[in-house]
């Protein structure tokens, strides 16, 4: 099922992410694509909040490749990836990052097209296009749970 949303502020994008996060479950994978500055990290902040996690520390893991958000400990963790600097799927596997898919958390992957062949078929795909403060957010949810 594919659904489109339009947001006109950072707050609205976070709110959409929060709504999505509240519906995610352990093992879910969310693939994010969009230009630099499109709002991938902003929607991740909302997803993290929707899962009940502390979101103040959510930032793009461009240099670390993955950030783990695990507080409070009784909530489903979020593993937040930025694959922008990877050469492809082989780099992801060589670094052991594919193992996060089996750690019982929610994986949110920025620049997911870099590792498209590794994504589970149930992956929720989110594309963000934007100009100015407006964002067109398209969610492709194969299971139809989130929209």
N, CA, C and O of each residue as an XYZ file, in Angstrom:
588
protein
N       0.845     -1.169      0.000
C       0.000      0.000      0.000
C       0.897      1.242      0.000
O       1.818      1.350      0.811
N       0.629      2.153     -0.892
C       1.396      3.390     -0.991
C       0.511      4.562     -0.584
O      -0.623      4.698     -1.045
N       1.060      5.409      0.293
C       0.337      6.573      0.778
C       1.250      7.787      0.699
O       2.451      7.682      0.951
N       0.688      8.934      0.352
C       1.457     10.175      0.278
C       0.971     11.158      1.331
O      -0.225     11.279      1.597
N       1.931     11.855      1.917
C       1.652     12.893      2.898
C       2.402     14.149      2.483
O       3.422     14.072      1.798
N       1.901     15.293      2.894
C       2.614     16.551      2.718
C       2.763     17.180      4.091
O       1.786     17.327      4.825
N       3.996     17.554      4.436
C       4.236     18.280      5.673
C       4.798     19.649      5.311
O       5.446     19.819      4.278
N       4.538     20.616      6.178
C       4.978     21.981      5.888
C       5.898     22.549      6.966
O       6.198     23.743      6.969
N       6.341     21.690      7.879
C       7.259     22.148      8.923
C       8.002     20.946      9.494
O       7.593     19.799      9.313
N       9.086     21.229     10.177
C       9.837     20.181     10.875
C       8.921     19.486     11.874
O       8.946     18.261     11.994
N       8.121     20.255     12.582
C       7.224     19.692     13.597
C       6.232     18.705     12.981
O       5.961     17.655     13.564
N       5.691     19.033     11.806
C       4.756     18.117     11.139
C       5.463     16.847     10.676
O       4.886     15.761     10.736
N       6.701     16.972     10.217
C       7.458     15.793      9.782
C       7.761     14.899     10.975
O       7.656     13.677     10.876
N       8.137     15.496     12.101
C       8.370     14.718     13.322
C       7.082     14.030     13.752
O       7.106     12.861     14.137
N       5.958     14.739     13.693
C       4.669     14.156     14.092
C       4.311     12.957     13.218
O       3.802     11.957     13.724
N       4.570     13.045     11.917
C       4.320     11.907     11.032
C       5.224     10.740     11.417
O       4.772      9.597     11.483
N       6.494     11.025     11.669
C       7.412      9.978     12.110
C       6.967      9.346     13.416
O       7.068      8.132     13.590
N       6.473     10.168     14.337
C       5.995      9.669     15.631
C       4.830      8.703     15.420
O       4.760      7.650     16.054
N       3.926      9.073     14.528
C       2.774      8.202     14.220
C       3.252      6.865     13.650
O       2.770      5.805     14.048
N       4.199      6.926     12.718
C       4.740      5.695     12.129
C       5.449      4.858     13.184
O       5.252      3.645     13.265
N       6.274      5.512     13.990
C       7.017      4.797     15.024
C       6.118      4.048     15.987
O       6.456      2.951     16.432
N       4.979      4.631     16.310
C       4.062      3.982     17.253
C       3.483      2.688     16.693
O       2.950      1.872     17.445
N       3.584      2.492     15.380
C       3.028      1.299     14.732
C       4.090      0.257     14.375
O       3.759     -0.846     13.941
N       5.357      0.604     14.556
C       6.433     -0.326     14.205
C       6.625     -1.366     15.293
O       6.256     -1.159     16.449
N       7.212     -2.492     14.898
C       7.447     -3.585     15.841
C       8.875     -4.098     15.683
O       9.526     -3.814     14.677
N       9.365     -4.847     16.662
C      10.730     -5.382     16.567
C      10.933     -6.142     15.258
O      10.082     -6.927     14.839
N      12.068     -5.894     14.627
C      12.397     -6.555     13.370
C      12.016     -5.767     12.130
O      12.425     -6.125     11.025
N      11.238     -4.695     12.290
C      10.856     -3.881     11.133
C      12.066     -3.135     10.582
O      12.968     -2.745     11.325
N      12.066     -2.945      9.272
C      13.105     -2.176      8.591
C      12.421     -1.043      7.833
O      11.461     -1.259      7.094
N      12.938      0.172      8.034
C      12.418      1.357      7.361
C      13.536      1.910      6.486
O      14.606      2.258      6.986
N      13.292      1.992      5.188
C      14.271      2.496      4.221
C      13.909      3.934      3.867
O      12.793      4.214      3.430
N      14.862      4.839      4.059
C      14.630      6.258      3.789
C      15.480      6.725      2.620
O      16.682      6.465      2.574
N      14.861      7.407      1.689
C      15.605      8.005      0.587
C      15.091      9.407      0.328
O      13.904      9.694      0.482
N      16.005     10.268     -0.066
C      15.707     11.661     -0.367
C      17.017     12.411     -0.480
O      18.058     11.923     -0.039
N      16.972     13.582     -1.062
C      18.176     14.389     -1.227
C      18.755     14.814      0.120
O      18.111     14.665      1.159
N      19.974     15.344      0.088
C      20.564     15.933      1.288
C      19.621     16.999      1.829
O      19.138     17.849      1.082
N      19.363     16.949      3.133
C      18.499     17.942      3.751
C      17.016     17.727      3.546
O      16.213     18.592      3.894
N      16.636     16.588      2.987
C      15.215     16.331      2.703
C      14.390     16.124      3.965
O      13.192     16.410      3.973
N      15.016     15.629      5.037
C      14.280     15.384      6.274
C      14.354     13.947      6.755
O      13.545     13.530      7.584
N      15.310     13.185      6.249
C      15.438     11.778      6.649
C      15.714     11.645      8.146
O      15.104     10.816      8.822
N      16.624     12.453      8.657
C      16.937     12.396     10.083
C      15.795     12.961     10.913
O      15.552     12.492     12.025
N      15.097     13.950     10.397
C      13.958     14.536     11.115
C      12.860     13.494     11.304
O      12.326     13.357     12.404
N      12.520     12.766     10.261
C      11.475     11.742     10.399
C      11.960     10.608     11.304
O      11.159      9.989     12.005
N      13.271     10.332     11.292
C      13.830      9.323     12.200
C      13.654      9.760     13.649
O      13.359      8.935     14.514
N      13.832     11.040     13.918
C      13.609     11.554     15.276
C      12.172     11.259     15.706
O      11.941     10.836     16.838
N      11.215     11.477     14.822
C       9.825     11.187     15.139
C       9.572      9.703     15.347
O       8.848      9.319     16.266
N      10.163      8.865     14.499
C      10.018      7.408     14.648
C      10.534      6.980     16.015
O       9.906      6.174     16.702
N      11.673      7.521     16.399
C      12.274      7.188     17.690
C      11.345      7.600     18.834
O      11.143      6.840     19.781
N      10.786      8.798     18.739
C       9.830      9.252     19.757
C       8.591      8.361     19.790
O       8.086      8.036     20.864
N       8.106      7.968     18.622
C       6.920      7.119     18.548
C       7.114      5.764     19.194
O       6.152      5.137     19.638
N       8.350      5.313     19.248
C       8.680      4.054     19.919
C       8.954      4.256     21.407
O       9.257      3.300     22.121
N       8.848      5.503     21.876
C       9.027      5.794     23.299
C      10.464      5.977     23.733
O      10.766      5.917     24.925
N      11.355      6.201     22.779
C      12.772      6.367     23.094
C      13.129      7.843     23.234
O      12.416      8.716     22.738
N      14.235      8.109     23.911
C      14.762      9.464     24.034
C      15.240      9.896     22.656
O      16.000      9.174     22.011
N      14.807     11.060     22.200
C      15.118     11.461     20.829
C      16.073     12.646     20.726
O      16.455     13.029     19.620
N      16.464     13.229     21.846
C      17.324     14.416     21.786
C      18.649     14.145     21.091
O      19.226     15.046     20.482
N      19.132     12.919     21.176
C      20.438     12.584     20.610
C      20.365     12.079     19.172
O      21.392     11.700     18.608
N      19.187     12.065     18.568
C      19.065     11.565     17.201
C      19.769     12.531     16.251
O      19.417     13.706     16.148
N      20.770     11.999     15.565
C      21.490     12.771     14.553
C      21.922     11.804     13.457
O      21.998     10.595     13.675
N      22.200     12.339     12.298
C      22.576     11.485     11.177
C      23.912     10.802     11.454
O      24.887     11.469     11.799
N      23.966      9.482     11.308
C      25.212      8.751     11.541
C      26.112      8.711     10.308
O      26.643      7.658      9.956
N      26.281      9.853      9.656
C      27.056      9.915      8.416
C      28.462      9.362      8.598
O      28.958      8.647      7.727
N      29.109      9.676      9.705
C      30.493      9.243      9.901
C      30.599      7.956     10.702
O      31.543      7.190     10.506
N      29.656      7.701     11.597
C      29.693      6.470     12.390
C      28.989      5.315     11.682
O      29.143      4.167     12.098
N      28.242      5.577     10.651
C      27.439      4.640      9.851
C      26.190      4.175     10.596
O      25.131      4.048      9.982
N      26.283      3.916     11.906
C      25.101      3.480     12.655
C      25.108      4.108     14.048
O      26.143      4.168     14.711
N      23.942      4.571     14.476
C      23.716      5.021     15.853
C      22.667      4.106     16.460
O      21.712      3.708     15.793
N      22.852      3.779     17.727
C      21.892      2.954     18.447
C      21.172      3.819     19.468
O      21.804      4.507     20.269
N      19.848      3.780     19.433
C      19.036      4.505     20.399
C      18.330      3.457     21.250
O      17.464      2.730     20.764
N      18.708      3.386     22.523
C      18.272      2.272     23.371
C      17.707      2.707     24.722
O      17.474      1.861     25.586
N      17.486      3.991     24.922
C      16.994      4.472     26.214
C      15.560      4.979     26.077
O      15.267      5.738     25.154
N      14.665      4.578     26.973
C      14.857      3.666     28.087
C      14.969      2.209     27.628
O      14.482      1.834     26.562
N      15.614      1.416     28.452
C      15.973      0.043     28.095
C      14.772     -0.874     27.884
O      14.909     -1.918     27.246
N      13.601     -0.511     28.401
C      12.434     -1.389     28.253
C      11.684     -1.163     26.938
O      10.628     -1.758     26.722
N      12.212     -0.319     26.066
C      11.577     -0.026     24.776
C      12.315     -0.733     23.641
O      13.464     -1.148     23.796
N      11.641     -0.863     22.506
C      12.264     -1.449     21.310
C      13.350     -0.488     20.828
O      13.062      0.686     20.594
N      14.598     -0.958     20.673
C      15.668     -0.068     20.225
C      15.539      0.298     18.747
O      14.916     -0.418     17.962
N      16.141      1.427     18.395
C      16.230      1.849     17.000
C      17.695      1.830     16.601
O      18.547      2.378     17.300
N      17.982      1.193     15.469
C      19.315      1.179     14.881
C      19.234      2.050     13.629
O      18.581      1.692     12.649
N      19.903      3.189     13.679
C      19.780      4.238     12.668
C      21.044      4.253     11.813
O      22.128      4.566     12.305
N      20.904      3.919     10.548
C      22.031      3.819      9.620
C      22.041      4.982      8.644
O      20.998      5.539      8.302
N      23.242      5.336      8.202
C      23.419      6.247      7.074
C      24.425      5.569      6.149
O      25.616      5.521      6.455
N      23.954      5.052      5.031
C      24.825      4.281      4.127
C      25.415      5.137      3.009
O      25.972      4.606      2.048
N      25.294      6.446      3.131
C      25.762      7.379      2.097
C      27.227      7.148      1.724
O      27.576      7.218      0.546
N      28.082      6.878      2.699
C      29.518      6.746      2.447
C      29.944      5.327      2.074
O      31.119      5.096      1.790
N      29.022      4.386      2.069
C      29.369      3.014      1.699
C      29.382      2.866      0.182
O      28.640      3.541     -0.532
N      30.238      1.972     -0.291
C      30.328      1.727     -1.738
C      29.207      0.835     -2.240
O      28.892      0.834     -3.431
N      28.605      0.077     -1.335
C      27.527     -0.806     -1.746
C      27.254     -1.880     -0.711
O      27.676     -1.781      0.441
N      26.550     -2.896     -1.140
C      26.118     -3.970     -0.253
C      27.287     -4.716      0.371
O      27.213     -5.111      1.534
N      28.364     -4.916     -0.381
C      29.527     -5.634      0.150
C      30.118     -4.919      1.362
O      30.518     -5.571      2.326
N      30.180     -3.589      1.326
C      30.683     -2.821      2.473
C      29.794     -3.029      3.698
O      30.290     -3.185      4.814
N      28.497     -3.030      3.486
C      27.534     -3.203      4.574
C      27.731     -4.565      5.238
O      27.754     -4.670      6.464
N      27.871     -5.600      4.421
C      28.062     -6.958      4.936
C      29.424     -7.092      5.604
O      29.522     -7.665      6.690
N      30.480     -6.572      4.970
C      31.838     -6.687      5.518
C      31.943     -6.049      6.902
O      32.707     -6.514      7.748
N      31.181     -4.992      7.128
C      31.190     -4.320      8.427
C      30.284     -5.023      9.440
O      30.222     -4.612     10.599
N      29.587     -6.071      9.020
C      28.694     -6.807      9.915
C      27.396     -6.079     10.217
O      26.684     -6.439     11.155
N      27.084     -5.066      9.434
C      25.900     -4.257      9.712
C      24.596     -4.992      9.421
O      23.558     -4.670     10.000
N      24.644     -5.970      8.533
C      23.441     -6.750      8.230
C      22.945     -7.524      9.449
O      21.774     -7.900      9.510
N      23.825     -7.762     10.414
C      23.429     -8.487     11.629
C      22.419     -7.703     12.461
O      21.676     -8.290     13.248
N      22.386     -6.384     12.293
C      21.401     -5.570     13.017
C      19.971     -5.945     12.639
O      19.053     -5.740     13.433
N      19.769     -6.484     11.456
C      18.426     -6.882     11.037
C      17.833     -7.948     11.959
O      16.618     -8.140     11.988
N      18.689     -8.637     12.709
C      18.251     -9.773     13.534
C      18.408     -9.496     15.025
O      18.393    -10.434     15.823
N      18.556     -8.244     15.419
C      18.798     -7.901     16.821
C      17.545     -7.476     17.573
O      17.644     -7.021     18.713
N      16.378     -7.611     16.971
C      15.135     -7.334     17.686
C      14.780     -5.870     17.836
O      13.948     -5.509     18.668
N      15.406     -5.027     17.036
C      15.068     -3.609     17.064
C      14.411     -3.196     15.766
O      14.073     -4.034     14.929
N      14.233     -1.897     15.607
C      13.749     -1.322     14.356
C      14.958     -0.702     13.663
O      15.660      0.118     14.253
N      15.201     -1.088     12.424
C      16.306     -0.530     11.638
C      15.762      0.574     10.740
O      14.825      0.357      9.971
N      16.356      1.756     10.843
C      15.995      2.890      9.992
C      17.239      3.220      9.179
O      18.287      3.532      9.745
N      17.128      3.154      7.854
C      18.302      3.245      6.988
C      18.180      4.429      6.035
O      17.349      4.428      5.126
N      19.027      5.445      6.257
C      19.104      6.576      5.335
C      19.945      6.172      4.131
O      20.894      5.400      4.266
N      19.599      6.692      2.954
C      20.279      6.358      1.691
C      20.199      4.850      1.450
O      21.187      4.229      1.057
N      19.050      4.276      1.678
C      18.861      2.823      1.604
C      19.103      2.249      0.216
O      19.354      1.051      0.083
N      19.032      3.078     -0.818
C      19.247      2.566     -2.177
C      20.640      1.967     -2.340
O      20.856      1.145     -3.231
N      21.586      2.365     -1.495
C      22.954      1.830     -1.547
C      22.962      0.331     -1.244
O      23.811     -0.402     -1.752
N      22.017     -0.124     -0.418
C      21.979     -1.540     -0.025
C      20.641     -2.179     -0.386
O      20.196     -3.107      0.289
N      20.010     -1.700     -1.423
C      18.652     -2.130     -1.787
C      18.498     -3.643     -1.880
O      17.467     -4.178     -1.473
N      19.494     -4.339     -2.403
C      19.406     -5.785     -2.564
C      19.426     -6.565     -1.268
O      19.105     -7.754     -1.261
N      19.795     -5.923     -0.165
C      19.854     -6.595      1.136
C      18.592     -6.393      1.966
O      18.402     -7.062      2.981
N      17.743     -5.489      1.544
C      16.569     -5.158      2.346
C      15.527     -6.271      2.286
O      15.258     -6.813      1.214
N      14.936     -6.614      3.442
C      13.869     -7.617      3.448
C      12.691     -7.161      2.590
O      12.474     -5.962      2.415
N      11.935     -8.112      2.058
C      10.814     -7.759      1.177
C       9.729     -6.974      1.910
O       8.955     -6.259      1.274
N       9.659     -7.094      3.236
C       8.649     -6.379      4.022
C       9.077     -4.962      4.385
O       8.360     -4.272      5.109
N      10.223     -4.520      3.901
C      10.749     -3.201      4.249
C       9.751     -2.096      3.909
O       9.174     -2.074      2.822
N       9.563     -1.184      4.854
C       8.754      0.010      4.631
C       9.663      1.031      3.960
O      10.702      1.393      4.512
N       9.284      1.497      2.779
C      10.116      2.437      2.023
C       9.492      3.825      2.067
O       8.323      4.017      1.732
N      10.306      4.782      2.490
C       9.845      6.165      2.597
C      10.731      7.037      1.718
O      11.954      7.037      1.853
N      10.101      7.773      0.823
C      10.816      8.718     -0.034
C      10.365     10.119      0.346
O       9.170     10.397      0.454
N      11.346     11.002      0.547
C      11.049     12.376      0.941
C      11.563     13.321     -0.138
O      12.748     13.322     -0.471
N      10.656     14.120     -0.673
C      11.008     15.150     -1.649
C      10.600     16.483     -1.058
O       9.533     16.598     -0.455
N      11.445     17.493     -1.227
C      11.069     18.757     -0.627
C      11.681     19.967     -1.267
O      12.770     19.930     -1.839
N      10.939     21.045     -1.149
C      11.433     22.359     -1.519
C      10.973     23.313     -0.436
O       9.820     23.265     -0.008
N      11.862     24.172      0.005
C      11.508     25.074      1.090
C      11.138     24.291      2.328
O      11.847     23.358      2.706
N      10.045     24.650      2.964
C       9.625     23.940      4.172
C       8.655     22.799      3.868
O       8.334     22.017      4.763
N       8.188     22.689      2.635
C       7.222     21.646      2.285
C       7.923     20.346      1.914
O       8.928     20.345      1.204
N       7.375     19.242      2.407
C       7.895     17.918      2.103
C       6.768     17.035      1.578
O       5.674     17.002      2.141
N       7.051     16.323      0.494
C       6.133     15.298     -0.002
C       6.750     13.972      0.432
O       7.853     13.619      0.014
N       6.031     13.253      1.265
C       6.533     12.013      1.851
C       5.675     10.863      1.344
O       4.470     10.808      1.591
N       6.321      9.945      0.630
C       5.633      8.780      0.080
C       6.057      7.558      0.871
O       7.248      7.281      1.019
N       5.074      6.832      1.379
C       5.340      5.635      2.176
C       4.800      4.435      1.429
O       3.609      4.354      1.127
N       5.694      3.501      1.136
C       5.325      2.237      0.499
C       5.447      1.163      1.566
O       6.550      0.786      1.960
N       4.312      0.677      2.025
C       4.235     -0.288      3.125
C       3.652     -1.595      2.597
O       2.434     -1.718      2.471
N       4.506     -2.574      2.285
C       4.026     -3.822      1.683
C       2.962     -4.551      2.509
O       2.103     -5.234      1.951
N       3.017     -4.407      3.836
C       2.056     -5.106      4.687
C       0.821     -4.267      4.996
O      -0.150     -4.787      5.547
N       0.838     -2.978      4.652
C      -0.315     -2.112      4.878
C      -0.628     -1.830      6.333
O      -1.772     -1.514      6.660
N       0.348     -1.934      7.212
C       0.109     -1.716      8.643
C       0.218     -0.264      9.069
O      -0.389      0.133     10.063
N       0.983      0.537      8.331
C       1.336      1.866      8.823
C       0.503      2.992      8.252
O       0.528      4.102      8.783
N      -0.225      2.742      7.198
C      -0.956      3.838      6.544
C      -2.444      3.585      6.551
O      -3.211      4.403      6.043
